Amino acid sequence: MPNDMAHDNPLLKAFSAAAALDGTPDWFGEVTRKGSDRFAELGLPTNRTEAWKYTSLRGLGGMTFSALAKEAEAVAIPRERIAGIAGIEIVLVNGRLDESRSALDKLPVGLMVTPLAVALQRKDGVTKHALQDESATEGLPLAALSTAGITGGVLIEVARDADIAKPIHIISIGSGGDAPVAFAPRNVVWIGPNAKATLVESHVGEGGYFSNSVTHVTVEDEAVFHHYKLQNESREAYHVAMTHVHCGEKTIYDNFALSCGAKLARNEIRSKLDGSEILYAVNGVYMAAANQHLDNTTFIEHAKPNSESREIYKGVLDENGRGVFQGKILVQRPAQKTDGYQMNRALLLSRKAEIDSKPELEIYADDVKCSHGATVGELDAEQLFYLKARGINEHDARNMLIEAYLRDALDEIRVDKVALAFGEKISGWLAARIAREEAA
């Protein structure tokens, strides 16, 4: 049944108006039109929509957006807020590629980065196949809305057998003016057979805006892909991101998301393990404080036998911050010998903080090892007592335990320089929390 908020929605108008890529082929126009039609049919999800039961977009639906500038704005890169790594930088401003500050020339052998507008003209079908994949929007209203108004992005390709030593770093900057803007970057990532690469995303910005991104990732047979994300948006911003992952035979896909910014953020990753002997990991940390809502939603489909998936999310919720974790593992009948593990842990630092956790297993195979769980609690009283008994005051003891709890999650990151960079963001968040406590 069509959603009662579907028609005459300012979001659809804002994104449809934002679709301003020049010189695109006819098939691209058909893709954006289908996205618009699908969103008009589905509408903005409400709490009656099961997948959005715990995350309300009603405030977003009533916003009025100004038109995007024709070209990417000349805004400064907020170095103190992005992941501090030395990488191959690709800069997006309000969803549009800033070629002047992106390292698109002198790339290492085996790596190609192509602006989306150029990639659309290619006839080899990498980008076309990703954008025409209707499963990427079927039943997914925000992905359909993003498709209705794709504002830019890049195609990243790693050639067969290539080993890209330096991380690829996408820096997505949101910049809201007197009225908020809405933008929809679309990135396509293809990792060739037996290739290795690391991609880091930093999402930052100032002012009010709505970032609604979709990323397509294909990891071909025997490839290794490390994929890390920092969401450190403006506290006035809305951030909705969908990542679609397709894994081939004997691949390793390693994902970690650190979320600490935005007024409301939803990080959703949907994956199909379409091969055997896959090692697949999606992990993360989320830290919410006053008036923040952070949602992590995952879906893993095991389609073939003998693969392993692992997901661990840890959250800290302070003041009236709210967290959401929804994770589903689907094991199809052919996927015998599947090993799936899922866990969400949340630490509540305030009586006003809230967590909604919904782990799910749907299993059709009969020879599997799958488990899931969720824990919610406060700081351990015995650990606090132990530290206080050694002369540490309660204020410092509490902060030491919070930091240890969060940093333990960083062990899931397989690239040391990224773990170090994310650890610095955790330390910064904790320092800001201590400053708030001392000012109260």
N, C-alpha and C positions, 0 to 999 in steps of 0.2 A: 504494500500500500504506500503511495507517495506520502512523504512527510509533509505535515501541515505548514512547515517553514520553508518549503521548497521554492515556492513561486515568489517572484518579485523580491528576491533576496539581494541585498546590496553587495554581498560577497561575490555572487556570480557576475554581477555587473562589473565589479572592480576587477576581477580576474579576466573576464572576457575583454575588457578594455585594455588590459595590460599586455595582451598577446600582440606584440609589435615587432616580432622578428622579421627582417626584410628578406625578400627574395626566396621565400621558402617554397618547396614543391607542393603540388596539389595534394599529395597524400598527407602532408603535415596539416593542412587546413581541415582535412577530414578527421584527423586524430583529435584536434582541438574541439571540433564541432561535436564529436561523439562524447568527449569529456564533459562538455557543457550540457548535452542532452542527458547524460547519465546523472550528473549532479542535480539537474532540474527534476529528474525522476526520484532520486533518493532523498534529496534535501539535506539540510544541515542536521546532523544527528542530534537527537535529544537523549535524555536519560532513559527513555523507553527503548532505545536502540541498545541491544545487549552489549555490543562491543564498546559502547560509550556510556555504559551505565554509571560509571563513577567519575566521568569527566564531562562537565557541562560547558557547552560552547555558546550558551545563550547571550552572554555579554559580548562575545565576538560578533554574533549575528546582527546585533543592533548598531554596529559601528559604521561610520561613514569614512570612506577612504578617498584620498586625493590621487590624482593621476601621477604615474611615474614619469620622471624626466626621460627624455628620448635616449640620452646617453648615460652611462654610468657616472655617478657623481664623484667629484674629487674629494673624497673624505680620507682622513688619516687612518692608517692601520693602528688600532689600539694594541700595541705590542705587549702591554702589561696584562692584557686579558686573554690573548690567544695562547695556544700551547707553545711553550718556549723551546722549539726544536729548530735545528738547521736543516731545512728541506727545500724541495723544489716548489716554490710558491705559485699558487693559482688564486688570484684575487677576484672575488665576486662582490659587487656592490649593488644592494637591492636586487639581487638575483641576476645581475648582468655582469658578464666578464669584463674586467678592466685589463685589457691586453698590455697597456703601458707598464703595469706593475706586476704582470705575471711572467714567469720565466718559461716562455714558450719556445725560445730559441736556445740552442746549445744544450739540448737535452741529452742525457746519456743514451748510448746505443741500446736499442731495444724498447725505448719508451717513446710513445707519440701522444701528444696532447693537442686536440683539435677543438677550436671553438664550436659550440653546438650548431650555430648558423651555417658553418662550413661543412660540418659532419652531415647535416641533413641533405646536402647535395651529392654525397657519395653514393655510389651504386652497389657497394659491397654488402649493404644491408645490416651492418652492426647496429647502427642507431635506429634505422627504420624498424628492424625487428623488435627492438626494445620498446619503442614508442607505440607500435601497433599491437603489442601484446595486451589483449583486453583483460586478461586475468589480473593485470596490474591495477585495474580500476573496478573490476567487478565486485559489487558489494562494499566498495571502499569510497565513501562519498568525498572525503577530503583529497584523496588521490585523484578522483575525477575532477574536482574543482581545480586542483593544481594543473591537470592536463588541459583544462579549458583556457588557461592563461599562462603558458610556459614563457618565461621572460628571458631565458638564456641558460648557460651552463657549458659543460665541456664533455668531450669524449676522451677517455683515458684508455690507451691500449698498451699492453705489455706483451711483446712478441714472444713466440715460442722459445723456450730455453733461456730467456733473458733473466738476469739477476740484478734488479735495480737496488743498489746499496743505499742510496739516499732516500729518505721518506718523501713522498709526494704530499704536499700540504695545501689543502683547499681552505682558504680564509674567506668565509662568507660574512659580509658586513651589512647590517641593516641600518638604515638612516632615515628616521622619521622627522618630518618637519612640523609645521603648524597643525597639520592633520595627518593621521597615520597613513602609511602606504601598505599595499599588499603586493607580494611578489612570489614567484614560483620557479626557482632554479630546477633544472633537470640535468642530472649528471649520469653518464653511462660509462661503466668501467668494465673492461674486458681483460682478463688475465689469461694469457695463452698457455698451452700445454707445457708442463714442467717449468713454468716461470715462477719467479719470486718477486714480491713487491710489498711495500707498506704504504698505506694511505692514511693520513691524519686529517680530520676535519675540525676546524675551529669556527664556531658560530658565535658572533659577537655583534654589538651595535649600540646605538644611542637613540633615545626617543621611543615613540610608539610606532609599531609596525606589525605586520603579520607575515611571517616567513612560512611558506607551505611548499616544502621541497619533496621531490621524489628522486631516488637514486636506484639505478639498475646495476647489479653486479653479477657478472658471469665468471666463474672460476673453472677453467677447463681442466682436463684430466692431469693429475699429478702435480698441480700447481699449488703454491703456498701464498696465501694472501692475508696480511695483517691489516685490519681495518679499525681505526680508533676515532672516537668522536668526543669533542669538548663542546658542550652547550653552555655558553656563558653569556647569554643574551641580555639585553637591557631589561630591567625589572618592569618596564612598561610594555614589553613585547609579548606577542603570541608566537609560539614556535611549534609547528607540526611537521614532522618528518617521517616519510615512509621509505624504507630500504627493502628492495626485493633482491634476494640472493639465490642463485642457481649454481649448485656444485656438481661437478662431474666426478669421475672415478678417482679414488685415492688422493683426494684433495685435502688440504688443511685450510680452514677458514677460521680466523681468530678475530673476534669483535669485542670491543670494550667501549662503553659510553659513560662519560662523566657529565652529569647534569647538575648545574647549580644556579642557572640564570633563568630569566623570563618570568613573566607573571603567570603564564600557563604554558606548559610544554608537554608535548607527547612525542616520544621517540618509539616508533613502531618498526619492527624488523620481521619480515616474512621470508621464510627460506624453504627451498625444496632441495633435499639431498637426493639427487637423481643419479646415484652411483654407489658402489660398495667401497668399504674401507676408507670412509671419510671421517676425518677428525674435525668436529665443528664445535665452536665455542662462542657463545654470546654472553657477555658479563657486563656488569656496570655498577656504578655508585651514583646515588642521587641524594642531594642535600637541599632541603627546602626550609626557608624561614618565613617571616611574616608575609602573609597574603600570597604565597606561592603555591602552585599546584603542578606537580611533576608526575607524569604518567609514563611508564615503560610497559609496552605491550609487545609480546613476541609470539610467533607461530613457526613451528618447525615441523616439516613433513618429511618423514623417513619413507622413501619410495622403494628402496632396494636394500638387500641384506648387508649385515656385517659393518655397520657404521656406528659411530659414537657421537652423541651430542651432550653438551654440558652447558648449563647456564646458572650463574650465581649473581644475584643482585643484592646489594646492601644499601640501605637508606638510613639517613639521619634526618629527623623531622623536628624542627624547633619552632617555638612560638605557635602560631596557628597554621603552620605549613602542613600541606597535605600531599601524600604520596599515593600512587596507584601502581600495582604490578598485576598484569594479566599475562599469563604464559600458557601456551598450549602446545603439547607434543602429539602429533598424529602419526601413528605407525600403520602403514598400509600392509595388507596381507602378505605381499612378497618380501617385506622387510624383516625377515627372520634374523635372529642374533643381533637385534638392535640393542644398544646400551644408551639409555637416555636418563639424564639427571637434571633436576630443576629445583632451585631453592631461592626463596626471597626472605631476606632478614631485614627487619626494620627496628631502629632504635628511636624511641620517643623521648624527647627532652622536655616536653611541656604537656600539661593536661589538656591543652587546646589542640595539640598536634593530632593528626589522623592518618591512618594507613588503610587502604583497601587492597586486599591480596586475593587473587583468584588463579591458582595453579590448576592445570587440567591435563589429563592424559586420555587419549582416545586410541585404543589399541585393537587392531584386527589380526595381528600375527600372534602365534601361540608360543613362540620361543624367543622371549625378549627379557631384558633386565631394565626396567624403567621405574623411576621413583620421583616423587615431587614432595615439596613441603614448604611451609612458611612459619616463621617465628617472629613475634613482636614482643618487645619488652623495654624495660628501662635499664639504666646502668646497673651493673652487678654490685649489690651492697657489700658482698664479701671482698671484692676487689677494691672498692672504695675504702673499706676499713683497713685493708692491708697497707694501702698507700698512706693513709692518715696516721697509721701506727708508726710509720717511718718518718714522721715529721713533715709530711706534705699537707698543705692546707686543702680543705675540701674543694675549693674553687679550682685550684691547679690540678688536683687529683681527677676531678671530673673531666677536665679538658684533655688530660693525658690519656684517659681511657677512650674518649671519643676519637682522638687522633689514631690510637692504636687500632681501634675497630675499623676505621676507614682505610688506613694504610694496609691492613691485612688483605683487603680486596685487591690492591694493586699487584699482588703476587700473580694474579690471573693474566696480567699483561706480559707478553712474551718479548717485547722490544724494550730494552732497559732505558733508552733515552726517552721513550714515551712515558714509561712508568715514573721516571724522575720528573718530567714536565707536569704530569697530572698530580704528582705528590705536592708540587709547589702550589697548585690551585687549591688542593685540600687544605694546605697550611694557611693560605690566604683567607679561605672561607672561615676557618677556625679563628684566625686573628680578628676578623670582622665580628665574629660572634662574641669573642671575649670583650672587644671594645663596646659592643652593645650592652653587655652585662655590667661592665664597669660604669657606663654612663647612666644606667637605670637607677 
